[in-house]
Amino acid sequence: MEPKSWYQMWKDAPVQGTDTSSTKLIYLTAGGLGALSAALLTIGFIVHTFYHKTADLVFAGAVAAMWTAVFGFATSAQNNKARVDQTTQETK
């Protein structure tokens, strides 16, 4: 099995559009940076918890909200892609 090229992965990304587009770039960038931010916040929460030897519930809530937003964004993009694909198939 041959690994996919970057262009093919970009083209098959779960966002709307049929070819490379600025929409895909925005969605992929926002999703990647959102996941990076959530990961850094999680690491910060772990360090804070070990340093103070107690968990701050507000900090924990912020971490949970950040991950929920990241996964919600990804799900929204995939649902939109499925809707666009279905509409495209119905018009053919």
C-alpha positions in Angstrom: 0.0 0.0 0.0 1.4 3.3 -1.1 1.3 6.3 1.4 -1.0 9.1 0.3 0.7 12.3 -1.0 0.2 15.5 0.9 -2.0 16.8 -2.0 -4.2 13.8 -1.9 -4.7 14.1 1.9 -5.4 17.8 1.5 -7.9 17.0 -1.3 -9.7 14.3 0.8 -9.8 16.4 4.0 -13.2 16.2 5.8 -14.2 19.8 4.9 -16.3 21.3 2.2 -14.9 21.9 -1.3 -14.0 19.7 -4.1 -10.4 20.8 -4.6 -7.8 22.7 -2.6 -9.4 25.8 -1.4 -9.0 28.5 1.2 -11.9 27.0 3.1 -10.0 23.8 3.6 -6.9 25.8 4.7 -8.9 27.7 7.2 -10.6 24.6 8.6 -7.4 22.6 8.8 -5.5 25.5 10.4 -8.2 26.2 12.9 -8.5 22.6 13.8 -4.8 22.1 14.2 -4.3 25.2 16.2 -7.3 24.4 18.4 -5.9 20.9 19.2 -2.5 22.4 19.9 -4.1 25.0 22.3 -6.1 22.3 24.0 -3.0 20.1 24.4 -1.0 23.0 25.9 -3.8 23.9 28.3 -4.0 20.2 29.4 -0.2 20.1 30.0 -0.5 23.4 32.0 -3.4 21.9 34.0 -1.3 18.8 34.9 1.7 20.9 35.9 -0.5 23.3 38.0 -2.1 20.3 39.7 1.2 18.7 40.6 2.8 21.9 41.7 -0.2 23.0 44.0 -1.1 19.4 44.9 -4.8 20.1 44.3 -7.0 20.4 41.2 -8.5 23.7 40.4 -12.1 23.0 39.2 -12.2 26.2 37.1 -9.0 25.2 35.3 -10.4 21.7 34.8 -13.6 23.1 33.4 -11.6 25.3 31.0 -9.6 22.3 29.8 -12.8 20.3 29.3 -14.5 23.2 27.4 -11.5 23.6 25.1 -11.4 19.9 24.2 -15.2 19.9 23.7 -14.8 22.9 21.3 -12.0 21.2 19.4 -14.0 18.0 18.9 -17.2 19.9 18.2 -15.4 21.8 15.4 -14.1 18.6 13.9 -17.5 16.9 14.0 -19.1 20.0 12.5 -16.6 20.0 9.6 -17.2 16.3 8.9 -21.0 16.7 9.1 -20.8 19.6 6.6 -18.6 17.5 4.3 -21.1 14.6 4.4 -24.0 16.9 3.6 -22.1 18.5 0.7 -21.2 15.0 -0.6 -24.8 13.8 -0.3 -26.1 16.9 -2.2 -23.5 16.4 -4.9 -24.5 12.7 -5.4 -28.2 13.6 -5.5 -27.6 16.2 -8.3 -25.7 13.7 -10.5 
